[in-house]
Amino acid sequence: MAAPQTYRMDKTAFRLQTVEEADEAMRNYHNHSIKERLEIAFYLTSVAYKFDMNNPPRMDKTAFCIKKHEE
C-alpha cells in the first residue's frame, strides 16, 4: 500500500476580512440553494487544502478502530 499523502491548509488562499465584509459575503450565499452552497463549500475546501475536486483524498480508515464494550 502506498504511503498516504499529507494535505496541509494553504493559508495564503484567502484574505483577511472585516466582520462587515464577512457578513456581506455570507448574505450573498442565501440566494443559493443548499446543494449550491455545499458545492461552494467543497470547492473552498479543495482550494484551502490544495486537492483536486475530481480526485479528493480518501479517508484514512486505519486511524480509528471500533471495539465492542465488554459487559
Secondary structure, DSSP 8 states (H G I E B T S, - for coil): ----------TTSS----HHHHHHHHHHGGGS-HHHHHHHHHHHHHHHHT--TTS-----TTS--------
